[in-house]
Amino acid sequence: MKASALDLAGRVLVAGFDGREAPASVLADLAGERLAGVILFRRNVGSPEEVMRLNASLIEACPEASPPLIGVDQEGGRVARLGPPVVKLPPMRRLGEHDDLALTARAGRVLGAQLAALGFSMDFAPVLDVDTNPENPVIGDRAFSGDPEAVARHALAFSDGLLGAGVASCGKHFPGHGDTDLDSHLALPRLAHERARLDAVELVPFRAARGRIPAIMTAHVVFEALDPGVPATLSPIALRALLRDELGYDGVIISDDLEMRAVYDHFGVAETAVRAVEAGCDLLLVCSKLDELEVAREALAARAEADPAFAARLEDAAERGLALRRRFRPRVDAAAFEATLAEAEALTDMLARL
């Protein structure tokens, strides 16, 4: 039976919500295959037992053929939603400076094993941004380095660790947020670099991600050399022409949060959602408000009903996201989590001494 436009629209959406229990509407949308998954934040997580109970409820709500994406931002340093006994990673800059690829991969593997046992299927990491601007308010030490080749090496090592533990990695933020002087949570950054500079610096880690990192997150940043005035998340030139066609990336493209002011203040959620899918995004994050999630779903459905070409693009996006969800199927395993604790504690102690 062919999905309705509204159901199909929901299959490209990843929701955030308040509280340590999933709202009934989220569980119902997962059960009805009207939602691709969820992203959890500190507001959602308590003890490991609470996290496992929440994630189990999300998994159990879904039909077997449509597992949820359950994601979390657990980069290390200041971007870490889960606390002890999950391994405490330093800012990725410290791993880059230490420059031990085996250690970086081990950090990803230990973290990945814990995330997998807790019921997560994706970590929104590693950061592929190259930190070239000391005034950058949002990236800084989240980046492995100011050297693009070092960023690529360590990001791939960290990703390999996550993937080896059965958790999807997601490189961010394409085409590069490292040289901005504004936080896209609060405003719309712009970069005036010529294309040659982007090729030499910002794009190096993203080129390396081809075939190695299964998902890439977009940046709500305007790159004047690519598409003047248009944030990369909404730019077919950035996502289709550059990332897909030129760089040959065939993984899942995920938008950054549609509620961030860089796009929300200029376009609102409805227009942003439609334009992001048109540009090439396969999954869209709506991280806070469930009413905005519904605005996005209705806008996508209305456009799909009016435009067969958009409906085909939406179906392609939903299928690409579903393939990822089936590849990284979440499972809760309390015994497996218990088995990670000794190594996680030892690694935490060792990393604290770097």
BAMISE-973080 format. One record per residue: residue in three letters; x, y, z of N, C-alpha, C in turn. Coordinates in steps of 0.001 Angstrom, whole numbers, plus 500000, padded with zeros to 6 digits. Atoms other than C-alpha are relative to their C-alpha. Last residue first. Layout:
BEGIN
  residu      nx      ny      nz     cax     cay     caz      cx      cy      cz
     ALA       X       Y       Z       X       Y       Z       X       Y       Z
...
END
This chain:
BEGIN
  residu      nx      ny      nz     cax     cay     caz      cx      cy      cz
     LEU  499346  499548  501242  546734  513780  528171  500452  501453  500102
     ARG  498578  499696  499777  546075  512805  531792  500708  500477  498735
     ALA  499907  498833  499118  542269  512991  531579  501445  500422  500227
     LEU  500184  498804  500806  542470  510631  528617  500096  501277  500837
     MET  498835  499802  500847  543961  507895  530805  499899  501292  499171
     ASP  498862  499611  499161  541310  508226  533511  501232  500299  499143
     THR  500277  498671  499457  538459  508193  530998  501196  500497  500802
     LEU  499735  499048  501068  540040  505220  529225  499750  501436  500465
     ALA  498561  499951  500224  540206  503211  532447  500356  501023  498921
     GLU  499390  499305  498858  536621  504087  533338  501504  500144  499806
     ALA  500380  498595  500081  535361  503149  529867  500629  500799  501135
     GLU  499161  499348  501006  537355  499918  529948  499668  501480  499878
     ALA  498606  499990  499557  535792  498885  533267  500889  500704  498978
     LEU  499717  499003  498965  532280  499955  532289  501459  500062  500404
     THR  499168  498894  500485  531893  498276  528927  500604  500835  501113
     ALA  498691  500504  500421  530688  494882  530231  500917  501102  499487
     GLU  499228  500317  498799  527839  496549  532119  501417  499567  499629
     PHE  499581  498724  499415  526628  498010  528834  500856  499769  501241
     ALA  498910  499470  500815  526662  494558  527228  500480  501343  500535
     ALA  498801  500780  499688  524606  493187  530108  501194  500512  499198
     ALA  499478  499600  498685  522060  496001  529769  501279  499247  500354
     ASP  499366  501200  499444  521558  495421  526045  500686  500373  501307
     VAL  499595  499755  498613  519211  497830  524252  500556  498702  500578
     ARG  500369  501044  499043  519101  497444  520480  500492  500410  501377
     PRO  499677  499858  498573  519198  499994  517657  499501  498826  500841
     ARG  501237  500270  499270  519284  498899  514003  500283  500072  501509
     PHE  499613  499743  498610  522195  500483  512173  498745  499903  500872
     ARG  498594  500398  499849  521769  499007  508678  500453  500144  501450
     ARG  499942  501466  499990  517988  499174  508896  501428  499502  500173
     ARG  500610  500469  498751  518084  502825  509910  500032  498482  500098
     LEU  499074  499731  498894  520525  503623  507119  499456  499459  501309
     ALA  498884  500931  500176  518290  501937  504541  501040  500184  501111
     LEU  500425  501310  499509  515315  503842  505954  501116  498971  499859
     GLY  499985  500001  498540  517104  507169  505483  499620  498652  500585
     ARG  498587  499942  499614  517835  506424  501830  500120  499985  501527
     GLU  499399  501316  500232  514246  505321  501297  501462  499972  500419
     ALA  500521  500924  498993  512852  508488  502900  500619  498612  499857
     ALA  499413  499656  498703  515105  510714  500790  499566  499018  501077
     ASP  498591  500386  500049  514116  508924  497577  500686  500274  501336
     GLU  499981  501458  499898  510445  509262  498494  501438  499472  499980
     LEU  500332  500333  498627  510878  512977  499152  500046  498493  500209
     ARG  498824  499670  499190  512659  513438  495807  499769  499623  501462
     ALA  498979  500997  500320  509825  511603  494042  501265  500242  500812
     ALA  500428  501251  499379  507220  513756  495805  501027  498893  499749
     PHE  499646  499909  498583  509193  516844  494801  499600  498722  500725
     ALA  498537  500062  499918  509020  515813  491154  500462  500083  501448
     PRO  499517  501383  500117  505317  515040  491508  501519  499863  500092
     ASP  498849  500034  500904  504568  518572  492779  500548  498578  499920
     ALA  500116  499028  501090  501291  519522  494462  501043  499816  498915
     GLU  501289  500174  500677  500854  516498  496730  499875  500912  498787
     ALA  499987  501276  500714  504570  516499  497588  498704  499772  499231
     ARG  499172  499827  501196  504447  520216  498452  500029  498714  499169
     ALA  500715  499125  500934  501507  519693  500790  500794  500184  498719
     ALA  501099  500749  500615  503208  516716  502416  499269  500849  498965
     LEU  499426  500989  500920  506448  518614  503022  498899  499236  499266
     ALA  499444  499258  501142  504576  521571  504522  500585  499044  498965
     GLU  501103  499534  500833  502443  519290  506720  500509  500754  498773
     ARG  500637  501147  500654  505473  517445  508059  498892  500459  499053
     ALA  499113  500522  501046  507403  520650  508749  499337  498862  499237
     VAL  499952  498984  501062  504509  522243  510638  500851  499501  498841
     GLU  501231  500174  500768  504087  518978  512576  499901  501022  498877
     LEU  499880  501259  500744  507709  519080  513671  498776  499800  499123
     GLU  499219  499656  501192  507168  522730  514623  500266  498757  499150
     ASP  500921  499294  500895  504372  521572  516961  500728  500471  498741
     LEU  500780  500950  500787  506737  518961  518376  498984  500699  499110
     LYS  501447  499800  499891  509150  521652  519458  499239  499049  499093
     SER  500601  499550  498748  512792  520947  520265  498481  499904  500038
     CYS  499441  500499  498739  515116  519245  517816  499250  500376  501260
     VAL  500830  498979  499352  513551  519338  514392  500123  499695  501492
     LEU  500103  499924  498548  516252  517471  512461  499081  501146  500411
     LEU  500073  498654  499462  515670  516722  508783  499849  499939  501518
     LEU  500622  499970  498685  516689  513539  506986  500096  501421  500540
     ASP  500796  501224  499895  517469  513047  503293  499273  499892  501331
     CYS  500030  500624  498678  518772  516532  502499  499074  498780  499981
     GLY  499323  501285  499937  519329  517174  498786  500042  499351  501363
     ALA  498556  499807  500165  518454  520783  497994  500758  498687  500032
     GLU  499708  499677  501400  514781  519935  497449  501498  500091  499754
     VAL  500203  501249  500747  514708  518287  500875  500275  500227  498523
     ALA  498919  500918  499633  516243  521377  502468  499875  498677  499252
     ARG  498796  499646  500760  513907  523692  500532  501167  499072  500317
     VAL  500200  500276  501421  510812  521933  501820  501274  500274  499213
     ALA  500138  501440  500202  511991  521834  505436  499884  499669  498515
     THR  498695  500627  499836  513230  525436  505414  499924  498505  499715
     GLU  499217  499749  501206  509943  526712  503972  501360  499307  500084
     ALA  500681  500558  501177  507917  525063  506733  500832  500167  498739
     VAL  499805  501446  500134  510378  525682  509578  499383  499459  498716
     GLY  500981  500797  499278  510631  529449  509216  500179  498522  499694
     PHE  500887  500790  500855  512607  531158  506437  498862  499309  500745
     HIS  500085  499529  501384  514860  533905  507770  498896  499303  499205
     ASP  500337  498574  500028  514572  533594  511556  499790  500513  498580
     TYR  501363  499778  499501  514400  529785  511352  499596  501470  499873
     VAL  501007  500231  501036  517462  529462  509119  498592  500361  500473
     ALA  499382  499716  501300  520318  530895  511176  499024  499785  498852
     ARG  500415  498685  500468  517954  530858  514175  500625  500384  498655
     MET  498906  499065  499746  518274  527143  514685  499719  501320  499313
     GLU  500434  498937  499087  514848  525473  514582  501122  500977  500342
     LEU  500766  498995  500739  515662  523441  511472  499510  501133  500890
     ASP  501329  499723  499442  518349  521586  513436  499293  501124  499247
     ASP  499919  499548  498619  521261  520567  511195  498588  500420  500423
     SER  499953  498568  499692  520151  518788  508082  500388  500214  501453
     ILE  500891  499620  498900  521096  515180  507433  500121  501496  500233
     ILE  499771  498590  499675  522608  513887  504182  498929  500426  500999
     VAL  501188  499241  499623  522720  510083  504021  500402  501429  500356
     GLY  500657  500297  498732  525606  508440  502186  498781  500879  500227
     ASP  501269  500699  500226  526498  508622  498502  499315  499579  501293
     TYR  500495  500535  498727  529287  511223  498501  498635  499356  499794
     GLY  500392  501401  500127  530858  511557  495056  499465  499378  501267
     LEU  499252  500765  499000  532730  514786  495828  499612  498527  500004
     GLU  498560  499757  500118  531588  516414  492579  500809  499157  500982
     ASP  499460  500221  501339  528120  514914  492219  501518  500151  499955
     ARG  500383  501232  500695  526834  514362  495752  500812  499791  498714
     LEU  499813  501170  499139  528650  516956  497857  499696  498699  499262
     LEU  498679  500157  499392  529170  519643  495194  500134  498692  500770
     ALA  498916  499817  500966  526251  519568  492751  501368  499731  500619
     ARG  500090  500915  501151  523681  518016  495078  501214  500138  499084
     LEU  500286  501388  499633  524468  519497  498484  499977  499059  498811
     ALA  499126  500548  498971  526236  522802  497856  499775  498506  500191
     ILE  498621  499886  500489  524617  523694  494518  500956  499381  501006
     PRO  499717  501130  500903  521257  522348  495678  501424  500042  499448
     SER  499365  499732  501283  521480  524900  498517  500208  498738  499179
     LEU  501078  499754  500967  519074  524846  501450  500514  500130  498569
     THR  501088  500945  499756  521408  523323  504057  498915  500100  498937
     ALA  499669  501276  500644  524278  525303  502507  498894  498971  500164
     PRO  499329  500914  499072  522624  528589  503471  500208  498629  499367
     VAL  500806  501178  499673  521751  530672  500367  500761  499112  500995
     GLY  501232  499688  499285  522982  534265  499956  499186  498814  500457
     PRO  500103  498751  499241  525607  533497  497328  498618  500198  500620
     ASP  501386  499602  500255  525700  529812  496331  499718  501263  500803
     LEU  500829  501101  500481  529161  528270  496109  498619  500473  499571
     ALA  499394  500555  501202  531724  531067  496402  499173  498860  499404
     GLU  500218  499107  501141  529462  532960  498817  500583  499430  498710
     PHE  498685  500011  500637  529280  530079  501257  499884  500775  498692
     VAL  499953  499563  501393  526259  530804  503463  501447  499988  499527
     VAL  498992  498975  500282  526205  528748  506669  499931  500332  498517
     HIS  500831  498838  500321  523449  526581  508163  500940  501207  499820
     ALA  499789  498763  499249  525862  523667  507967  498991  501055  499549
     THR  499784  498733  500685  524835  520218  506775  500252  501141  500978
     MET  500927  498943  499586  525253  516898  508553  500376  501313  499321
     ILE  499393  498671  499915  526935  513985  506771  498918  500986  500398
     ALA  500909  498852  500013  525998  510321  507168  500812  501278  500148
     PRO  501291  500275  500635  527615  506941  506458  499014  501161  499974
     ILE  500906  499470  498973  531255  507958  507023  498588  499958  499419
     ARG  499494  500315  498661  533838  505930  505095  499031  500428  501114
     GLY  499871  501432  499816  532691  505712  501458  500414  499579  501395
     ARG  500665  500818  501018  533342  509402  500929  500279  498513  500235
     ALA  501142  500716  499418  534467  510945  504210  499310  499074  499014
     ALA  499541  501249  499388  537903  511873  502831  498844  499159  500525
     ARG  499568  500890  501079  536362  514465  500534  500388  498636  500565
     PHE  501228  500522  500597  534573  515880  503570  500305  499132  498778
     PRO  500550  501121  499214  537861  516178  505457  498738  499410  499381
     VAL  499086  501147  499913  539476  518190  502609  499423  498860  500835
     LEU  500551  501197  500640  536464  520427  501900  500874  498755  500154
     GLU  501281  500477  499463  537247  523191  504395  499565  498657  499434
     VAL  500179  500065  498535  540950  523639  503640  498680  499328  500365
     ALA  498743  500260  499293  542411  523438  500112  499806  499765  501489
     ASP  499411  501263  500442  539141  523079  498219  501219  499631  500833
     LEU  500864  501074  499508  537491  525832  500257  500572  498638  499623
     ARG  499765  500136  498560  540470  528110  499582  499142  498877  500585
     ALA  498694  500643  499835  540256  527466  495847  500339  499804  501469
     ARG  500131  501449  500099  536520  528222  495942  501346  499295  500200
     GLU  500056  500475  501368  537119  531750  497196  499976  498473  499984
     HIS  498814  500630  500590  536364  532476  500826  499763  499619  498540
     ALA  499726  499402  501308  533457  534837  501567  501202  499368  499315
     LEU  498581  500107  500305  531991  532861  504454  500238  500468  498575
     ARG  499659  499945  501417  528623  533814  505921  501511  499891  499854
     PRO  498617  499669  500368  527095  532998  509299  500180  499989  498481
     LEU  499620  500654  501252  523315  533180  509864  501424  500403  499621
     ALA  499985  499094  501149  522520  533978  513510  500472  499217  498783
     LEU  500493  498669  499657  521876  532363  516907  499886  500945  498809
     HIS  501155  500122  499121  522276  528595  516562  499305  501350  500178
     SER  501214  500162  500793  524464  529411  513561  498773  499646  500837
     ASP  500581  501281  499623  527106  530770  515939  498683  499840  499256
     LEU  501329  499972  499398  528957  533631  514240  499580  498574  500316
     ASP  499896  499198  498776  532644  534150  513450  498638  500226  500644
     THR  501042  498989  499802  532855  531357  510896  500260  500795  501278
     ASP  499447  498649  500114  536117  529618  510027  498948  501081  500187
     GLY  498861  499703  499152  535351  526102  511253  500499  501423  499961
     HIS  500431  498940  499075  531795  525675  509977  501189  500556  500783
     GLY  498981  499613  499035  532644  523568  506911  499601  501214  500807
     PRO  498625  500216  500480  530838  522350  503770  501094  500462  500951
     PHE  499651  499750  501396  529221  520469  505519  499440  501331  499501
     HIS  501252  499497  500573  529049  520451  509343  500324  500448  498571
     LYS  500653  498686  500050  529545  517645  510423  501061  501114  500061
     GLY  499028  498915  500080  530357  513975  510025  499302  501339  499829
     CYS  500543  498929  500844  527691  511526  511200  500994  501153  500021
     SER  499385  498696  499799  528754  508165  512631  499343  501007  499067
     ALA  499758  499144  501151  526481  505155  512762  500670  501292  500433
     VAL  500707  498719  499913  526876  502860  515768  500362  500839  498784
     GLY  501364  500124  500485  527760  499169  515432  499173  501258  500085
     ALA  500875  500352  498880  530891  499124  517612  498535  499914  499590
     GLY  499614  501326  499544  533150  499036  514578  499174  499504  501165
     LEU  500572  500980  500922  531215  501981  513194  500338  498578  500425
     LEU  501451  500055  499826  532007  504080  516254  499388  498902  499134
     GLY  500276  500568  498688  535696  503227  516118  498514  499869  500266
     ASP  499767  501440  500090  535880  503820  512379  499723  499314  501330
     SER  501144  500611  500672  534296  507227  512915  500161  498490  499907
     PHE  501088  499981  499013  536992  508167  515427  498753  499337  499412
     ALA  499671  500969  498956  539705  507073  512987  498882  499926  501040
     LEU  500234  501334  500536  538012  508898  510103  500316  498930  501044
     ALA  501446  500185  500138  537792  512085  512147  499685  498609  499476
     HIS  500570  500312  498690  541429  511696  513213  498483  499816  499929
     ARG  499458  501241  499425  542824  511421  509703  499296  499627  501298
     ALA  500475  501164  500756  540533  514035  508144  500481  498705  500635
     VAL  501426  500177  499735  541171  516608  510863  499488  498752  499303
     ALA  500088  500586  498656  544914  516038  510543  498543  499785  500393
     GLU  499605  501405  500125  544679  516631  506783  499933  499302  501355
     PRO  501063  500821  500586  542679  519818  507315  500366  498530  499876
     ASP  499396  500614  501184  545199  521311  509761  498982  499062  499370
     GLY  500070  498980  501023  543438  523598  512253  500626  499545  498704
     SER  498792  499260  500356  542860  520542  514375  499651  501178  499112
     PHE  498767  500705  499678  540499  517963  515855  501234  500877  499806
     ALA  499274  500476  501167  537571  520366  515860  501285  499304  500439
     ARG  500767  501155  500483  535404  520642  518982  500676  499393  498777
     ASP  499355  501273  499649  538234  522829  520287  499132  498780  499731
     GLY  498842  499980  499115  536925  525845  518398  500566  498615  500248
     ILE  499217  501194  500326  533516  525139  516851  501228  499904  500902
     VAL  500770  501242  499906  530816  527499  518201  500821  498743  499725
     PRO  500653  500199  498700  532207  530957  518939  499393  498623  500203
     ASN  501182  500837  500239  534795  531115  516130  499338  499669  501333
     GLU  501198  499287  499542  537115  533998  517054  498731  499177  499798
     PRO  500027  499963  498535  540228  531812  516883  498791  500732  500567
     ASN  500376  498662  499548  539378  531085  513224  499924  500026  501523
     THR  499024  499021  500490  541035  528170  511417  499718  501406  500499
     ASP  500040  498818  499131  539350  525224  513137  501091  500986  499586
     VAL  498595  499649  499794  538746  522703  510351  500031  501327  500751
     ASP  499626  498605  500186  535246  521229  510559  501478  500202  500317
     LEU  499080  499932  501133  534894  517468  510221  500433  501435  499708
     VAL  499931  498683  500629  533303  517063  513662  501063  499954  498907
     PRO  499054  498985  499534  532837  513364  514393  499806  501351  499294
     ALA  498557  499765  499914  530069  512958  515445  500632  499073  498959
     PHE  499778  498870  500904  526270  512980  515594  501423  500513  500201
     ASP  499359  498899  499288  526316  509544  517235  500227  501101  498974
     MET  499159  498991  500662  523802  507186  515687  500587  500953  501018
     SER  499543  500498  501295  522025  503932  516628  500883  500992  499265
     PHE  499834  498969  501030  521502  504492  520330  500474  499354  498704
     GLY  501104  499956  500953  520083  501701  522501  500082  501120  498986
     LEU  501063  499163  499446  522203  501960  525648  498810  500137  499046
     ALA  500648  500750  498928  524293  499004  524457  498860  500791  500635
     ALA  500762  501112  500573  525039  500789  521187  499247  499235  501074
     LEU  501200  499461  500649  526030  503998  522970  499135  498882  499445
     GLN  500938  499566  498963  528396  502097  525259  498714  500548  499400
     ALA  500510  501191  499317  530059  500199  522439  498997  500378  501076
     GLY  500989  500671  500832  530325  503395  520422  499408  498778  500660
     LEU  501238  499221  499962  532065  505258  523238  498917  499292  499205
     VAL  500525  500151  498632  534611  502467  523559  498699  500782  500144
     ARG  500505  501369  499795  535074  502296  519772  499395  499823  501387
     GLY  501244  500216  500738  535312  506048  519226  499408  498632  500264
     ALA  501008  499136  499387  537899  506467  521982  498653  499828  499314
     ARG  500441  500666  498773  539787  503459  520613  498938  500832  500711
     ALA  500909  501080  500383  539887  505064  517172  499481  499259  501225
     THR  501235  499370  500474  541357  508240  518644  498980  498943  499601
     LEU  500728  499523  498819  543873  506161  520596  498684  500661  499593
     ALA  500528  501183  499329  544920  504256  517480  499204  500404  501239
     LEU  501218  500432  500674  545242  507545  515613  499386  498773  500649
     ASP  499882  501459  499952  547695  508923  518145  498705  499445  499414
     ASP  499698  500575  501322  548066  512609  517319  500342  498516  500055
     HIS  499261  501193  499574  548183  514005  520873  500414  499167  498796
     GLU  498661  499567  499608  547207  517341  519300  500851  498819  500461
     GLY  499251  499607  501182  544270  515767  517495  501419  500405  500329
     LEU  499630  501225  500705  543115  513990  520639  500800  500326  498738
     ARG  498950  500647  499221  543251  517266  522550  500440  498695  499344
     ARG  498725  499330  500231  541358  519083  519800  501132  499290  500747
     MET  499298  500704  501065  538624  516451  520113  501330  500663  499649
     PRO  500245  499372  501297  537653  517976  523435  500823  499304  498928
     PRO  499577  498596  500001  538201  515354  526133  499520  500676  498723
     LEU  498986  499676  500986  536123  512170  526248  500389  501471  500109
     LYS  499879  498545  500117  534298  511067  529369  501148  500309  499049
     VAL  498628  499506  500072  533328  507412  528946  500008  501516  499783
     VAL  499558  499946  501394  529690  506792  529888  501380  500648  499956
     PRO  498751  500721  500293  529530  506073  533619  500357  499889  498527
     PRO  499539  501278  499469  529287  509017  533800  498818  499086  500316
     GLY  498939  499915  499010  527539  511719  531753  500444  498622  500468
     LEU  500016  501088  499030  525554  511622  528523  501188  500125  500943
     ARG  501315  500033  499337  524781  514769  526534  499944  498979  501120
     ALA  500186  501364  499492  528373  515551  525569  498701  499983  500788
     VAL  501194  500536  500653  529316  518629  523576  499882  498526  500361
     ARG  501197  499269  499555  531676  520499  525909  498725  499531  499323
     GLY  499849  498607  499587  534471  517953  525558  498686  500614  500416
     GLY  498906  499824  499058  533419  514789  523747  500118  501469  500354
     GLU  498719  499761  500663  531339  514396  520602  501172  499802  500946
     GLN  499021  500404  498984  528213  512830  522055  501378  500085  499353
     ASP  498757  499261  500196  525382  514522  520158  500950  499635  501134
     VAL  499574  499146  498895  522700  511824  520304  501272  500730  499574
     GLY  498727  499308  500065  520729  509753  517832  500272  500861  501208
     ILE  499927  499411  498663  518016  507122  517844  501384  500616  500124
     LEU  498714  499383  499736  517110  506302  514230  499915  500595  501398
     PRO  499782  498558  499870  514061  504151  514511  501475  500361  499945
     PRO  499370  499653  498723  513536  500659  513090  500261  501500  500090
     SER  499758  498553  499973  511058  500351  510206  500611  500409  501331
     ALA  499428  499553  501268  510768  496711  509124  500393  501474  499995
     GLU  498695  500618  500218  510283  495452  512675  500683  500534  498741
     PRO  500073  501268  500722  507452  497920  513250  501405  499466  499738
     CYS  499833  500042  501454  508370  500598  515753  499716  498627  499420
     ALA  501133  499371  500680  507002  501183  519248  500026  499754  498500
     GLU  501159  500894  499947  509406  498642  520743  498784  500587  499298
     ILE  499762  501150  500872  512404  500681  519608  498757  499113  499922
     LEU  499985  499509  501380  511126  503902  521143  500148  498846  499020
     SER  501389  499637  500339  510187  502210  524420  499898  500494  498565
     ALA  500765  501236  500229  513589  500501  524529  498559  500320  499611
     ASN  499681  500489  501344  515250  503893  524091  499264  498705  499668
     LEU  500538  499090  501014  513430  505316  527096  500262  499454  498600
     ARG  501452  500143  499973  514140  502271  529289  499344  500896  498942
     MET  500357  501270  500646  517782  502210  528242  498493  499800  499968
     VAL  499750  499860  501436  518157  505898  529070  499599  498728  499265
     GLU  501055  499150  500564  516498  505423  532443  500170  500167  498493
     GLU  501234  500780  499992  518761  502476  533279  498844  500803  499411
     PRO  499996  500944  501124  521817  504454  532204  498715  499187  499920
     SER  499114  501132  499762  520763  507157  534671  500041  499106  498757
     GLY  499694  500100  498590  519165  510326  533394  501031  498913  500207
     VAL  499199  501103  499490  518747  511460  529808  500220  500108  501500
     ASN  500640  501311  500148  516024  513450  528078  500696  498894  500763
     ARG  501324  499940  499376  516880  517034  529072  499304  498649  499980
     ARG  499853  500153  498541  520506  516244  528309  498645  500000  500702
     PHE  499150  498974  499413  519539  515757  524676  500103  499770  501499
     LEU  500102  499773  498565  518060  512917  522632  501035  501028  500452
     ILE  498711  499581  499485  517472  512879  518880  499811  500338  501468
     VAL  499922  498950  498991  514526  510927  517528  501460  500349  500271
     GLY  499289  500272  498759  513510  508720  514646  500023  501207  500904
     ALA  498785  500793  500209  512210  508438  511115  500708  499671  501297
     LEU  498878  499308  499388  508630  509501  511870  501227  499113  499838
     ARG  500146  498595  500367  505296  508603  510227  501119  500852  500596
     GLU  498989  499720  501030  505883  504839  510250  499825  501412  499435
     GLY  500669  499842  501286  502634  504351  512186  500933  500293  498845
     ALA  500781  501215  500273  504383  502957  515254  499341  500050  498632
     LEU  499057  501085  500288  506971  505755  515138  499240  498720  499635
     ASP  499417  499727  501316  504216  508368  514858  501017  498929  499613
     ALA  501007  500307  501015  502322  506782  517757  500536  500238  498590
     LEU  500134  501455  500078  505428  506736  519941  498994  499601  498926
     VAL  498774  500504  500624  506081  510393  519131  499926  498485  499844
     SER  500059  499683  501439  502470  511359  519833  501233  499482  499268
     ALA  500864  500960  500693  502505  509506  523174  499965  500262  498504
     PRO  501408  499617  500079  505452  511604  524311  499191  498971  499211
     ALA  500426  499556  501326  508674  509671  524930  498530  500401  500031
     GLU  500885  500977  500623  509676  509553  528567  499554  500548  498657
     ARG  499312  501288  500013  512640  511347  530081  499104  498847  499575
     GLY  500304  501029  499019  511328  514806  529315  500719  498682  499770
     ASP  499657  499780  498596  511141  517237  526424  499737  498742  500818
     PHE  501151  499786  499111  511163  516351  522734  500514  500211  501420
     GLY  499600  499830  498612  513440  516139  519695  498772  500281  500840
     ALA  500610  499095  499024  512264  514730  516409  500782  500074  501297
     VAL  499435  500496  498749  513879  513259  513301  499654  501022  501077
     LEU  499893  499121  498836  511901  513819  510097  500537  499265  501217
     VAL  498725  499288  500125  512352  512178  506691  500265  500880  501219
     ARG  498883  500947  500052  509738  509494  507310  501343  500654  499712
     GLY  499499  500307  498661  507196  512079  508430  501238  499134  499995
     ALA  499314  498819  499471  506845  513384  504881  500595  499718  501373
     LEU  498707  499939  500670  505995  509890  503642  500815  501180  500517
     ASP  499154  501043  499422  503225  509625  506222  501403  500053  499402
     LEU  499697  499601  498627  501779  512990  505181  500887  498959  500681
     ALA  498984  498946  500029  502051  512170  501469  500396  500403  501416
     SER  500557  498677  500257  500171  508929  502068  501127  501015  500001
     ALA  500118  499095  498861  502163  505730  501837  499331  501297  499577
     LYS  499183  498804  500119  501456  503347  498957  499738  500934  501174
     MET  500846  498803  500000  500000  500000  500000  500881  501247  500000
END
